[in-house]
Amino acid sequence: MGKRDLKIRVSRHHSLLKQDNFIIGMAYKAGNTPLIKSNELAKRFGFSILIKDESKNPFGTFKDRRSELVIKKAKDEHADTLVLITSGNAGYSLERFSEGTSIRIVNIVDKNLEKSIKDELKKYGEVIEADLSDEILKPEDVISLARQNDEEVIWDVSNGFHEAYEGIVEEIKQENPDFIIVPVGSGEAFVGVYNGIKKCKLKAKLIGVGVKNKWHSFAERLHTPWTPYESKIQSILKEGHQIIRLEEEEIKETYNRYKDMFDVEPSSAVVFGALTKLKFKKEDKIILVNSGKGLA
């Protein structure tokens, strides 16, 4: 870790439930989520709006798509341990998809993360608390924190599985949308959906919605001080796709407006903010990707 003084606290919890499931061999399946037509939104805004409802994945988040892919690859390549930086959803989803395997899951979380979320993560895996408020951990740091021995095959899976989100486009391609709107944090899903648009040969414009605050935000799952996708994101934007970033008051207002209409938390509700921030034509068909609520 060099000269950096990270305050680390490790909680190791090997769940009896996970051990039982290793015997039972439970399995979950992500994807094939419903596409909902919102007449209420169409009436309010004057154009066709469909909601790709990722909250209907097994654990309530589109992170389930990547978890399924990560676990499959880890099993195929005999990884012993998977470690990731998470604010809850990605880690919990990965833990649950690892049920029925011997793969160890280690979650690195900010020390200020809600106790209820940390407690939930501890039920199925391990938790390492660190001061991430102004610290950027490199992949080698992440792996070092989780490593137990030199023989352990350990992967940092915080990023790098954007292909998991291509299936979203495959499932909506028959609608031939003019716009697909997704939340943007690290950009993993943004890149994945973009690749899906290309593979399905759609003419849809991709709109990402993120936050302006890099370190702290009401939509805490979207604040990302560093991302390995920055170069790819910039190349996508040069093709005419777009990312808009909401102020904190806009995020809170959007969340409060839609939280009772859809199964969302602040980081997924941001996509609805694009409906008032951008100008659409009456004939446009728009698909909003509700990334879900997860542990929120």
C-alpha positions in Angstrom: 0.0 0.0 0.0 3.0 2.3 0.1 2.8 5.4 2.2 -1.0 5.6 2.1 -2.6 5.2 5.5 -5.8 3.3 4.9 -7.8 2.4 7.9 -9.0 -1.1 7.3 -11.3 -3.3 9.2 -12.0 -6.8 8.1 -15.1 -8.8 8.9 -15.0 -12.5 7.9 -18.3 -14.3 8.1 -18.7 -17.8 6.5 -22.5 -18.2 6.3 -24.1 -21.6 7.2 -26.6 -20.8 4.5 -23.9 -20.6 1.9 -22.4 -23.9 3.1 -25.9 -25.5 2.9 -26.3 -24.1 -0.6 -23.0 -25.6 -1.6 -24.6 -29.0 -1.0 -28.0 -28.1 -2.5 -26.5 -26.3 -5.5 -28.9 -23.4 -5.8 -28.9 -21.5 -9.1 -30.3 -18.2 -10.2 -31.0 -16.7 -13.7 -30.7 -13.1 -14.6 -32.2 -11.3 -17.6 -35.4 -11.5 -19.6 -36.8 -8.7 -17.5 -40.1 -7.1 -18.4 -40.5 -4.1 -20.7 -43.3 -1.9 -19.3 -45.3 0.7 -21.2 -46.0 3.7 -19.1 -49.1 5.4 -20.2 -48.9 7.8 -17.3 -45.4 9.1 -18.4 -46.4 9.1 -22.1 -49.4 11.3 -21.2 -47.3 13.6 -19.1 -44.4 14.1 -21.6 -46.1 13.5 -24.9 -44.0 10.7 -26.3 -43.7 7.0 -26.1 -41.9 5.7 -23.0 -41.1 2.2 -22.1 -39.4 1.0 -18.9 -36.9 -1.9 -19.0 -37.5 -3.1 -15.4 -34.2 -4.6 -14.2 -35.6 -4.6 -10.6 -37.2 -7.9 -11.6 -33.9 -9.7 -11.7 -33.4 -12.3 -8.9 -31.8 -9.8 -6.4 -33.5 -6.6 -7.7 -30.7 -5.1 -9.8 -29.1 -5.2 -13.3 -25.9 -6.1 -11.4 -27.3 -9.6 -11.4 -26.5 -9.9 -15.1 -22.8 -9.3 -14.4 -22.8 -11.5 -11.4 -24.0 -14.4 -13.4 -21.3 -13.9 -16.0 -18.6 -13.4 -13.4 -19.4 -16.6 -11.5 -19.5 -18.6 -14.7 -16.1 -17.4 -15.7 -14.7 -17.9 -12.2 -16.0 -21.5 -12.2 -14.6 -22.2 -15.7 -11.2 -20.8 -14.8 -11.1 -22.2 -11.3 -10.8 -18.9 -9.4 -10.7 -19.3 -5.6 -11.6 -15.7 -4.6 -13.4 -12.8 -6.1 -12.9 -9.3 -4.6 -14.6 -6.1 -5.5 -15.2 -2.5 -4.4 -19.0 -2.2 -3.8 -21.6 0.0 -2.3 -23.8 -3.0 -1.8 -25.7 -4.2 -4.8 -22.9 -5.6 -6.9 -21.3 -7.4 -3.9 -24.6 -8.8 -2.6 -25.6 -10.0 -6.0 -22.2 -11.7 -6.6 -22.5 -13.4 -3.2 -25.9 -14.8 -3.9 -24.9 -16.0 -7.4 -21.8 -17.7 -5.8 -24.1 -19.9 -3.8 -23.6 -23.6 -4.6 -19.9 -23.0 -5.3 -16.7 -22.9 -3.2 -15.8 -19.4 -4.4 -14.9 -16.9 -1.7 -16.4 -13.4 -2.1 -14.7 -10.4 -0.5 -16.4 -7.0 -0.5 -14.4 -3.8 0.0 -16.8 -1.1 1.2 -16.5 2.4 2.5 -16.4 2.6 6.3 -19.4 5.0 6.2 -21.6 2.6 4.2 -24.9 2.0 6.0 -24.6 -0.6 8.7 -27.7 -2.5 7.4 -26.0 -3.0 4.0 -22.7 -4.1 5.6 -24.6 -6.6 7.8 -26.4 -8.0 4.8 -23.2 -8.5 3.0 -21.7 -10.3 6.0 -24.4 -12.9 5.8 -23.1 -14.4 2.6 -19.4 -13.3 2.3 -16.7 -11.2 3.8 -16.4 -7.4 4.3 -13.4 -5.2 4.4 -14.1 -1.7 5.5 -11.7 1.1 4.2 -11.7 4.9 4.1 -12.7 5.3 0.4 -13.8 8.9 0.8 -10.7 10.3 -0.9 -8.7 7.2 -1.7 -8.5 5.5 -5.1 -7.5 1.8 -4.7 -5.7 0.2 -7.6 -6.5 -3.3 -8.6 -3.3 -4.6 -7.0 -4.3 -2.9 -3.7 -7.7 -4.5 -3.9 -6.3 -7.9 -4.4 -3.7 -7.4 -1.7 -6.4 -6.5 0.9 -8.3 -9.8 0.2 -5.4 -12.2 -0.3 -5.0 -15.0 2.3 -2.1 -16.9 0.8 0.3 -16.9 -2.2 -1.4 -19.9 -3.9 -4.8 -18.4 -4.0 -6.2 -17.6 -7.4 -7.8 -14.2 -6.8 -9.5 -11.8 -9.2 -10.5 -8.2 -8.8 -14.0 -8.0 -10.4 -14.8 -4.4 -9.6 -14.8 -3.7 -13.3 -14.4 -5.4 -16.6 -17.6 -7.2 -17.3 -19.5 -4.8 -19.6 -20.5 -7.5 -21.9 -23.0 -8.7 -19.3 -25.2 -5.7 -20.2 -25.4 -6.4 -23.9 -28.3 -8.7 -23.2 -30.5 -5.7 -22.3 -30.3 -4.5 -25.9 -30.9 -8.0 -27.2 -34.1 -8.1 -25.2 -35.5 -4.8 -26.4 -34.2 -4.7 -30.0 -37.6 -5.6 -31.5 -38.9 -2.2 -30.2 -36.4 -0.4 -32.4 -36.1 2.6 -29.9 -34.8 6.0 -30.8 -33.2 6.5 -27.4 -32.0 4.2 -24.7 -31.3 5.9 -21.3 -29.2 4.2 -18.7 -27.6 5.3 -15.4 -23.9 5.9 -15.5 -21.4 5.3 -12.6 -18.2 3.7 -13.7 -19.5 3.4 -17.2 -19.5 -0.4 -17.3 -23.2 -0.7 -18.2 -23.0 2.3 -20.5 -20.3 0.6 -22.5 -22.1 -2.7 -22.5 -25.4 -1.2 -23.7 -23.4 0.7 -26.4 -21.8 -2.6 -27.6 -25.3 -4.2 -27.6 -26.6 -1.4 -29.8 -23.8 -2.0 -32.3 -24.2 -5.8 -32.3 -28.0 -5.5 -32.8 -27.4 -2.8 -35.5 -29.8 -0.4 -33.9 -29.8 3.3 -34.7 -30.7 4.2 -31.2 -28.9 7.1 -29.4 -27.6 6.1 -26.0 -28.1 8.6 -23.2 -26.2 8.1 -19.9 -27.3 9.9 -16.7 -24.9 10.4 -13.9 -24.1 12.7 -11.0 -22.0 15.9 -10.9 -20.5 15.1 -7.5 -17.5 12.8 -7.9 -17.0 11.9 -4.3 -20.3 12.2 -2.5 -23.9 12.1 -3.9 -27.4 11.3 -2.9 -27.2 8.8 -5.7 -24.2 7.2 -3.9 -23.9 4.2 -6.2 -23.1 6.5 -9.2 -20.3 8.6 -7.7 -17.0 7.2 -9.3 -13.8 9.1 -8.8 -11.9 6.8 -11.2 -13.0 4.5 -14.0 -11.1 2.2 -16.4 -13.7 3.0 -19.0 -12.9 6.7 -19.4 -11.2 6.4 -22.8 -14.0 4.1 -24.2 -16.7 6.5 -22.9 -15.0 9.4 -24.7 -14.9 7.5 -28.0 -18.6 6.7 -27.6 -19.5 10.3 -27.0 -17.6 11.3 -30.2 -20.1 9.2 -32.1 -23.0 11.4 -31.0 -24.2 9.6 -27.9 -24.5 11.6 -24.7 -24.0 11.7 -20.9 -25.8 14.2 -18.8 -25.0 14.8 -15.1 -27.6 15.9 -12.5 -27.2 18.3 -9.7 -28.0 17.0 -6.2 -31.3 18.8 -6.0 -32.3 17.4 -9.4 -31.5 13.8 -8.2 -33.5 14.2 -5.0 -36.5 15.7 -6.8 -36.5 13.0 -9.4 -36.2 10.2 -6.9 -39.0 11.7 -4.8 -41.2 12.0 -7.8 -40.8 8.4 -9.1 -40.0 6.3 -6.0 -43.7 5.4 -5.5 -44.3 4.7 -9.2 -41.4 2.3 -9.8 -39.1 0.0 -7.8 -36.1 2.4 -7.7 -33.5 3.9 -5.5 -31.8 7.3 -6.2 -29.1 5.8 -8.4 -31.6 4.1 -10.7 -34.2 6.9 -10.6 -31.8 9.3 -12.3 -32.8 8.0 -15.7 -36.2 9.7 -15.3 -34.3 13.0 -15.0 -33.4 12.9 -18.7 -37.1 13.3 -19.6 -37.0 16.9 -18.4 -33.4 17.7 -19.2 -33.5 16.8 -22.9 -35.9 17.7 -25.7 -37.6 14.8 -27.4 -39.9 14.7 -30.4 -43.5 13.5 -30.2 -42.7 10.5 -32.5 -39.7 9.4 -30.5 -39.7 6.0 -28.8 -37.7 6.0 -25.5 -36.6 3.1 -23.4 -35.5 3.9 -19.8 -33.4 1.2 -18.1 -34.5 1.0 -14.5 -31.4 -0.5 -13.0 -33.4 -1.6 -9.9 -33.4 -1.1 -6.2 -31.3 -4.0 -4.8 -30.4 -3.6 -1.2 -31.6 0.0 -1.0 
